Amino acid sequence: MKDLVDILDGNTFMLSDSRGDVDPSPDYPSGLFAWDTRFLSKWVLTVDGERLHALSVDDLQYFECRFFLVPGEPTHYVDAKTSVIRHRSLSGAFEEQLTVLNHRDEPVELTLRVEVDCDFADIFDAREARSLPGRARRFVEPGRLRLRRDRERHVSETVVSTSEPAEIDEHGITFRIELGPHGAWSTTLQAVGVILGAGGRDVRENLRGYEQTRPEKRRELREWLAQAPKLTCDCEPLADVYRQSLVDLAALQYTGLTSQVRLTATGLPWFMTIFGRHSLITGFQALPFKPQLARSALWVLGLLQGGRIDDFRDEEPGKILHEIRYGEPGGFEDSPYTTYYGTADCTSLFVILLDEYERWTGDVETVRQLEFEARQAIAWIDSYGNLMDDGYVWYERRSPGGLENQGWKDSWNAISYADGRLPGTPRATCELQGYAYDAKIRAARLARRFWNDPAYADRLEREAAQLRTRFNRDFWIAERGYYALALDAEGGQVDALASNMGHLLWSGIVDESRAGQVVDHLFSRPLFSGWGVRTLADDQARYNPIGYHTGAIWPWDNSIIALGLRRYGFVEESARLAMGLLEASRYFGARMPEAFAGYDRRLTRYPVQYPRACGPHASSAGTPLALLRTMLGLRPHEDHLTIDPAIPEDLGRVELIDILGRWGRTDAFGRGRVHIEPDERWPGRGPVARDGRGGDR
């Protein structure tokens, strides 16, 4: 994915090669995508029949970039007589301004050609190069080319137009231009993709409050950054990754089911849609920085909460959804993912975020308005989630096209025994129990303080205490000193050593007498790579350093672990984990990727990219925010903010100004005083570079 150039605007994005071309390839799904549909599958520029080559690419902003190009092979660069600038942007539509420059001292005639095609493939069909049923048609009209595909009543259409006169045919647009000595010529191409419903109207017009406007992206980004707390610090990489995280979160904002609420897409390119888990986790991570992300996630996911039994979509009353897909396969029920509920963690996370949101913002009205949804979520935990009637949260798919695993590690091989065997279903992973425990504790607080139901609160606290006792009995593997990854259908322990138990510290379900052993395992050589905690320890049978959930390192997973370490008082370990992730960010252009490979730091001395990792990715962008929250010890308490810094000494001074919350605005300051003992396992580890530059640049 790193060879591609991308621009994005919410859930619309354009992926091309370094020349700006989109050429069908089985290696990567380039093109113009929106709403999970590819609206341009070919976009190739030639000059006098020759492809162009890149001199450089300028990533101006996440929504625009420029390509500086010359015709011919690289050996011709020295004496190029013509150059081309492609300046493209996304802001409600895809636009590309073509500028051709003549460097001769005499006139020249040139033929420019843009080859255009569209397959209207779903994002995953595009990745696997699968063809879709339906009828494709092309229409040449005055000043534009219209490409259309019909499948019954589902109609997808792309309209390509130009600002300058051109010869348009079914396969592209041709310009025949004359340039004077050292002259210039330009045109603006526009491509607009729509999905048409009844009466030939854009289906987005059915969205409540929809307006077909083109926002001023630069102004929006300036305002977004200005409204966030200002970071000043001694550590350049920390300043860089903070700003990049805010920019990435801005880039992923889009208008979804209603234009009155902006949602956060999960990740480019595969997950440019709402995912319940990542919307909730990102909202939690960003509360001190962008509390509106949490509020939007709560309202939209509450609106979409399950209300019936639907086996095809794994839906149940009270359940919070896993994901929404807008592409054609869902609409024709080729897959269940139009609105899919196959996840067992989001329902508890919804309640957790609702309580945490109120603690930070004091928004009592939202807590009261979402009381029904929160109670329904708790009811789901106690009924449909309690498949085996033993008080634990289990999962088992009912949809033939659904997910085999329905915790956060949802790939098919993510849950295994240490020897590599896969347990049968249903399964009860350990972190689900921690989330359920935390959700009940938090719902009890809301019931007592805002819902005027102390009896309900008492019941929830009693059930949470019983769950904690039962969990520490049934999941603890005494001879190994850690918690089982899961229970199998017979109640046996699935004994793989994995990162999931780090989430137990975050939830507070871990017995204090066992926390030290859990932490020792998290930082043992099998689990800790030197950059972060692997999803699966390297001495387990299914370990693979580039296995999605079987050895790769996920930044957001580690951010949750860091929060749990601070909760249990493991200050140095929390600082060590934060340092490893911040050091890794330097090798990814200050952007936290969705995941990176779990190779040992001694082996590579730098973090290795994960194939097909999303970037930007919402909860990875939220990770530096969560790490700042952890290092500064930010914790809301009634109407003030508690600040308890535990900053690694390598980072120096860290100051976060104008943290917005129920207290108004306040500042947090800390100086690096936590000493991290050297570890002989990674002799090449050095301090993060510092240069005194602030994050408010």
Residue pairs with C-beta under 8 A, 6 or more apart in sequence:
1 28
1 269
1 611
1 612
1 613
1 615
2 609
3 17
3 18
3 28
4 15
4 16
4 17
4 28
4 30
5 15
5 16
5 17
5 18
5 20
5 57
5 59
5 65
5 67
6 13
6 14
6 15
6 16
6 268
6 269
7 13
7 14
7 62
7 63
7 64
7 65
7 88
7 89
7 90
8 14
8 62
8 63
8 90
8 251
8 252
8 268
8 272
9 63
9 90
9 91
9 92
9 217
9 251
9 254
10 252
10 253
10 254
10 255
10 265
10 272
11 34
11 35
11 36
11 254
11 256
11 265
11 272
11 273
11 326
12 32
12 33
12 34
12 35
12 90
12 94
12 254
12 272
13 32
13 33
13 34
13 90
13 268
13 269
13 272
14 22
14 31
14 32
14 33
14 40
14 88
14 90
14 94
15 22
15 28
15 29
15 30
15 31
15 33
15 269
16 22
16 30
16 43
17 23
17 30
18 54
18 57
18 67
19 45
19 51
19 52
19 53
19 54
19 67
19 69
20 43
20 45
20 54
20 67
20 69
20 86
20 88
20 96
21 43
21 44
21 45
21 51
21 52
22 30
22 31
22 32
22 40
22 41
22 42
22 43
22 44
23 30
23 42
23 44
24 41
24 42
24 117
24 119
26 129
29 38
29 121
29 123
29 126
29 127
29 269
31 38
31 39
31 40
31 41
31 42
31 43
31 126
32 38
32 39
32 40
32 43
32 94
32 158
32 191
32 193
33 39
33 123
33 126
33 269
33 272
34 193
35 195
35 326
35 327
36 122
36 123
36 272
36 273
36 325
36 326
36 327
37 120
37 121
37 122
37 123
37 156
37 193
37 195
37 326
37 327
37 328
38 118
38 119
38 120
38 121
38 122
38 123
38 126
39 118
39 120
39 156
39 158
39 191
39 193
40 94
40 116
40 117
40 118
40 158
40 191
40 193
41 117
41 118
41 119
41 121
41 126
42 115
42 116
42 117
42 118
43 114
43 115
43 116
43 191
44 51
44 114
44 115
45 51
45 52
45 69
45 84
45 86
45 98
45 112
45 113
45 114
46 52
46 112
46 113
46 115
47 71
47 82
47 84
47 100
47 110
47 111
47 112
48 71
48 110
48 111
49 111
49 113
50 71
50 72
51 71
52 69
52 70
52 71
52 84
53 69
53 70
53 71
53 72
53 73
53 74
53 77
54 67
54 68
54 69
55 68
55 69
55 70
55 77
55 83
56 68
57 65
57 66
57 67
57 68
58 65
58 66
58 68
59 65
60 66
61 217
61 218
61 221
62 221
62 247
62 248
62 250
62 251
62 616
63 89
63 90
63 91
63 217
63 251
64 87
64 88
64 89
64 90
64 217
65 87
65 88
66 85
66 86
66 87
66 88
67 84
67 85
67 86
67 88
68 83
68 84
68 85
69 83
69 84
69 85
69 86
70 76
70 77
70 80
70 82
70 83
70 84
71 80
71 82
71 84
72 80
80 103
81 102
81 103
81 104
81 108
82 100
82 101
82 102
82 103
82 108
82 110
83 100
83 101
83 103
84 98
84 99
84 100
84 101
85 97
85 98
85 99
85 101
86 96
86 97
86 98
87 96
87 97
87 99
88 94
88 95
88 96
88 97
89 95
89 217
91 214
91 215
91 216
91 217
92 212
92 213
92 214
92 215
93 190
93 191
93 192
93 214
94 190
94 191
94 192
95 188
95 189
95 190
96 188
96 189
96 190
97 186
97 187
97 188
97 189
98 112
98 186
98 187
98 188
98 189
99 184
99 185
99 186
100 110
100 112
100 177
100 179
100 184
100 185
100 186
101 182
101 183
101 184
102 108
102 179
102 180
102 181
102 182
102 183
102 184
103 182
104 181
104 182
105 181
105 182
106 181
107 178
107 179
107 180
107 181
107 183
108 178
108 179
109 176
109 177
109 178
109 179
110 176
110 177
110 179
111 174
111 175
111 176
111 177
112 174
112 175
112 177
113 172
113 173
113 174
113 175
114 172
114 173
114 174
114 189
115 171
115 172
116 145
116 147
116 160
116 171
116 172
116 173
117 147
117 171
118 147
118 149
118 158
118 193
119 126
119 131
119 132
119 136
119 149
120 132
120 134
120 136
120 149
120 156
120 158
120 328
121 130
121 131
121 132
122 132
122 327
122 328
122 329
123 269
123 270
123 272
123 327
124 270
124 329
125 131
125 132
125 329
127 270
132 149
132 151
132 328
133 151
134 149
134 150
134 151
134 154
135 149
135 150
135 151
136 147
136 148
136 149
137 147
137 148
137 149
137 150
138 145
138 146
138 147
138 148
138 170
138 171
139 145
139 146
139 147
139 148
140 146
140 168
140 169
140 170
141 168
143 161
143 162
143 168
144 159
144 160
144 161
144 162
144 168
145 159
145 160
145 161
145 168
145 169
145 170
145 172
145 173
146 157
146 158
146 159
146 160
147 157
147 158
147 159
147 160
148 155
148 156
148 157
148 158
149 155
149 156
149 157
151 328
151 332
152 332
153 197
153 198
154 195
154 328
154 331
154 332
155 195
155 196
155 197
155 200
156 193
156 194
156 195
156 196
156 328
157 193
157 194
157 195
157 196
158 191
158 192
158 193
158 194
159 191
159 192
159 194
160 173
160 189
160 190
160 191
161 189
161 190
162 168
162 173
162 175
162 187
162 188
162 189
162 190
163 187
163 188
163 189
164 175
164 186
164 187
164 188
166 173
166 174
166 175
166 187
167 173
167 174
167 175
167 176
168 174
173 189
175 187
177 185
179 185
194 202
194 203
194 204
195 202
195 203
195 204
196 202
196 203
197 203
197 206
202 212
204 210
205 212
207 255
207 257
207 258
207 259
208 258
208 259
208 260
209 258
209 259
209 260
210 255
210 259
211 259
220 250
221 247
221 250
224 246
224 250
225 243
225 246
225 247
225 250
227 290
228 246
228 289
228 290
229 288
229 289
229 656
229 657
229 658
229 659
229 660
230 656
230 657
230 658
230 695
230 696
231 238
231 239
231 242
231 243
231 628
231 654
231 655
231 656
231 657
231 694
231 695
231 696
232 239
232 653
232 655
232 657
232 694
232 695
232 696
233 239
233 651
233 652
233 653
233 654
233 655
233 694
233 695
234 651
234 652
234 653
234 654
234 672
234 690
234 691
234 692
235 582
235 650
235 651
235 652
235 654
235 688
235 689
235 690
236 689
236 690
236 691
236 693
237 582
237 583
237 585
237 586
237 590
237 688
237 689
238 582
238 624
238 651
238 654
238 688
238 695
239 693
239 694
239 695
239 697
240 585
240 590
240 695
241 582
241 585
241 590
241 591
241 592
241 624
242 624
242 625
242 628
242 695
243 590
243 695
243 697
244 589
244 590
244 591
244 621
245 592
245 621
245 622
245 623
245 624
245 625
246 289
246 290
248 591
248 616
248 617
248 618
248 621
249 264
249 282
249 286
249 290
249 293
249 616
249 618
249 621
249 622
251 616
252 264
252 265
252 266
252 267
252 268
252 616
252 618
252 621
253 262
253 263
253 264
253 265
254 262
254 263
254 264
254 265
254 272
255 261
255 262
255 263
256 262
256 263
256 273
256 274
256 300
256 324
257 263
257 300
257 303
257 304
257 324
258 300
261 296
261 299
261 300
262 292
262 296
263 274
263 279
263 296
263 297
263 300
264 274
264 278
264 279
264 282
264 293
264 296
264 297
264 618
265 271
265 272
265 273
265 274
265 618
266 272
266 273
266 274
266 275
266 278
266 279
266 614
266 617
266 618
266 619
267 278
267 594
267 614
267 615
267 616
267 617
267 618
267 620
268 614
268 615
268 616
268 617
269 614
270 612
270 614
271 278
271 323
271 614
271 617
273 323
273 324
273 325
273 326
274 300
274 323
274 324
275 322
275 323
276 301
276 320
276 321
276 322
276 323
276 343
276 346
276 349
276 350
277 322
277 343
277 345
277 346
277 349
277 408
278 556
278 617
278 618
278 619
279 293
279 296
279 297
279 300
279 301
279 618
280 297
280 301
280 320
280 346
280 349
280 350
280 352
280 353
281 349
281 556
281 560
281 619
281 622
282 293
282 297
282 618
282 619
282 621
282 622
283 293
283 294
283 295
283 296
283 297
283 298
283 353
283 357
284 294
284 349
284 352
284 353
284 356
284 622
284 626
285 556
285 559
285 619
285 622
285 623
285 625
285 626
285 629
286 293
286 294
286 622
286 625
287 294
287 356
287 357
287 360
287 361
287 629
288 360
288 625
288 628
288 629
288 634
288 656
288 659
288 660
288 661
289 625
289 659
291 357
291 360
291 361
291 660
291 661
294 353
294 356
294 357
295 357
295 361
295 363
295 366
297 353
298 350
298 353
298 354
298 357
298 366
298 370
299 366
299 370
301 320
301 321
301 346
301 350
302 350
302 370
302 373
304 320
304 321
304 324
304 339
305 318
305 319
305 320
305 321
305 373
305 376
305 377
306 315
306 316
306 317
306 318
306 319
306 320
306 321
306 341
306 380
307 315
307 317
308 315
308 316
308 317
309 315
309 316
309 317
310 341
311 398
311 399
312 333
312 336
312 399
312 401
313 336
313 338
313 339
313 340
313 341
313 342
313 399
313 402
314 322
314 336
314 340
314 341
314 342
314 397
314 398
314 399
314 402
314 403
314 406
315 321
315 339
315 341
316 341
316 380
316 384
317 376
317 379
317 380
317 384
318 347
318 376
318 377
318 378
318 379
318 380
318 383
318 384
319 341
319 346
319 347
319 377
319 380
319 384
320 341
320 343
320 346
320 347
320 349
320 350
320 377
321 339
321 340
321 341
321 343
321 346
322 340
322 341
322 342
322 343
322 346
322 403
322 406
323 337
323 340
324 337
324 338
324 339
324 340
325 335
325 337
325 338
325 340
326 338
328 334
329 335
329 337
330 336
330 337
330 338
331 338
335 401
336 342
336 399
336 401
336 402
337 401
340 399
340 402
342 395
342 397
342 399
342 402
342 403
342 406
343 395
343 403
343 406
343 407
343 410
344 385
344 393
344 394
344 395
344 406
344 407
344 429
344 432
345 406
345 407
345 408
345 431
345 432
345 435
347 377
347 380
347 381
347 385
347 439
348 377
348 381
348 393
348 432
348 435
348 436
348 438
348 439
349 435
349 439
350 373
350 374
350 377
351 374
351 377
351 378
351 439
351 442
351 443
352 435
352 438
352 439
352 442
354 366
354 367
354 370
354 374
354 442
354 446
355 367
355 442
355 443
355 445
355 446
356 442
357 363
357 366
357 367
358 364
358 366
358 367
358 446
358 450
359 636
360 636
360 661
360 662
361 661
361 662
362 639
362 661
362 662
364 450
367 446
367 450
368 450
368 451
371 446
371 450
371 451
374 443
374 446
375 443
377 439
378 439
378 440
378 443
378 460
381 393
381 436
381 439
381 440
382 463
385 393
385 394
385 395
385 436
386 392
386 393
386 394
387 394
387 395
387 396
387 426
388 394
388 426
388 428
388 489
388 491
390 491
391 463
391 466
391 467
391 470
392 428
392 432
392 433
392 436
392 467
392 470
392 471
392 487
393 428
393 432
393 433
393 435
393 436
394 426
394 427
394 428
395 405
395 406
395 407
395 425
395 426
395 427
395 428
395 432
396 425
396 426
396 427
397 403
397 404
397 406
397 425
403 410
404 410
404 412
404 425
405 411
405 412
405 414
405 415
405 427
407 414
407 415
407 429
407 431
407 432
407 500
408 431
408 557
409 415
409 429
409 498
409 500
409 535
409 549
410 549
411 548
411 549
411 550
413 422
413 542
413 547
413 549
413 550
414 535
414 548
414 549
414 550
415 422
415 423
415 427
415 429
415 485
415 486
415 494
415 496
416 422
416 423
416 485
416 494
416 496
416 540
416 541
416 542
416 550
417 423
417 494
417 495
417 496
417 541
418 495
418 496
418 497
418 540
418 541
419 541
420 540
420 541
420 542
423 486
423 488
423 489
423 492
423 494
424 488
424 489
425 489
426 489
427 486
427 487
427 488
427 489
427 494
428 486
428 487
429 485
429 486
429 500
430 471
430 475
430 483
430 484
430 485
430 486
430 500
430 501
430 503
430 504
431 500
431 501
431 503
431 504
431 507
433 467
433 471
433 475
433 509
434 471
434 503
434 504
434 506
434 507
434 508
434 509
434 510
435 503
435 507
436 467
437 464
437 467
437 468
437 471
437 507
437 508
437 509
438 506
438 507
438 508
438 509
440 460
440 461
440 463
440 464
440 467
441 460
441 461
441 464
441 508
443 457
443 460
444 456
444 457
444 458
444 460
444 461
444 464
445 457
447 453
447 454
447 456
447 457
447 460
448 454
448 457
467 509
468 509
468 511
471 509
472 509
472 510
472 511
472 514
474 487
474 491
474 493
475 483
475 484
475 487
475 493
476 482
476 483
476 484
476 514
477 483
477 484
477 493
477 495
480 495
480 497
481 514
481 517
481 520
481 521
482 497
482 501
482 517
482 518
482 521
483 501
483 504
483 510
483 518
484 493
484 494
484 495
485 494
485 495
485 496
485 497
485 498
485 500
485 501
486 493
486 494
487 493
487 494
488 494
496 536
496 537
496 540
496 542
497 521
497 526
497 527
497 536
497 537
497 539
497 540
498 527
498 535
498 536
498 537
498 540
499 522
499 527
499 533
499 534
499 535
499 536
499 554
499 557
499 558
499 561
501 518
501 521
501 522
502 518
502 522
502 533
502 557
502 558
502 560
502 561
502 564
503 557
503 560
503 561
503 564
504 510
504 518
504 564
505 515
505 518
505 519
505 561
505 564
505 565
505 567
505 568
506 560
506 561
506 563
506 564
506 567
507 564
508 567
510 518
510 568
512 568
515 568
515 570
519 565
519 568
519 570
519 573
521 527
522 528
522 533
522 561
522 573
523 533
523 573
523 576
524 537
525 538
525 600
525 681
526 534
526 537
526 538
526 539
526 540
527 533
527 534
527 537
527 538
528 534
528 580
529 553
529 598
529 599
529 600
529 601
530 580
530 600
530 601
530 602
530 679
530 681
530 682
530 685
531 553
531 580
531 581
531 583
531 584
531 596
531 601
531 607
532 553
532 555
532 558
532 577
532 580
532 581
532 584
533 553
533 557
533 558
533 561
533 577
534 543
534 545
534 551
534 552
534 553
534 598
535 547
535 548
535 549
535 550
535 551
535 552
535 553
535 554
535 557
535 598
536 542
536 543
536 547
536 549
536 550
536 551
536 598
537 543
538 545
538 551
538 598
538 600
540 550
542 550
543 550
543 551
543 598
544 550
544 551
545 551
545 552
545 597
545 598
545 599
545 608
546 552
546 597
546 598
546 608
546 610
546 611
547 598
548 595
548 610
551 597
551 598
552 595
552 596
552 597
552 598
552 610
553 595
553 596
553 597
553 598
553 607
554 594
554 595
554 620
555 581
555 592
555 593
555 594
555 595
555 619
555 620
555 623
556 619
556 620
556 622
556 623
556 626
558 577
558 581
558 623
559 581
559 619
559 622
559 623
559 626
559 627
559 630
560 626
561 577
562 574
562 577
562 578
562 626
562 627
562 630
563 626
563 629
563 630
565 571
565 573
565 574
565 577
565 630
566 574
566 630
566 633
566 646
571 646
571 674
572 674
572 675
572 676
572 677
574 630
574 631
574 646
575 631
575 646
575 647
575 648
575 674
575 676
576 648
576 676
578 627
578 630
578 631
578 648
579 648
579 650
579 651
579 676
579 688
581 592
581 623
581 624
581 627
582 624
582 627
582 651
582 688
583 685
583 688
584 596
584 607
585 591
585 592
585 624
586 688
586 689
587 606
587 607
588 596
588 607
588 609
588 615
591 615
591 616
591 620
591 621
592 617
592 620
592 621
592 623
592 624
593 609
593 610
593 613
593 614
593 615
593 617
593 620
594 610
594 613
594 614
594 615
594 617
594 620
595 610
595 613
596 607
596 608
596 609
596 610
596 613
597 607
597 608
597 609
597 610
599 607
599 608
600 681
601 681
601 682
601 684
601 685
602 681
602 682
602 683
602 684
605 684
614 620
628 634
628 654
628 656
630 646
631 645
631 646
631 647
631 648
631 651
631 654
631 670
632 643
632 644
632 645
632 647
632 654
632 656
632 668
632 670
633 642
633 643
633 644
633 645
633 646
633 670
634 641
634 642
634 643
634 659
634 668
635 641
635 642
635 644
636 642
636 661
636 662
639 662
639 663
640 663
640 666
641 659
641 661
641 663
641 666
641 668
643 668
643 669
643 670
645 654
645 668
645 669
645 670
645 671
645 673
646 670
646 673
646 674
647 654
647 670
647 671
647 672
647 673
647 674
648 672
648 674
648 676
649 672
649 673
649 674
649 675
649 676
650 672
650 676
650 687
650 688
650 690
651 672
651 688
651 690
652 671
652 672
652 690
653 669
653 670
653 671
653 672
654 669
654 670
654 671
654 672
655 667
655 668
655 669
655 670
656 667
656 668
656 669
657 667
658 665
658 666
658 667
659 665
659 666
659 667
659 668
678 685
679 685
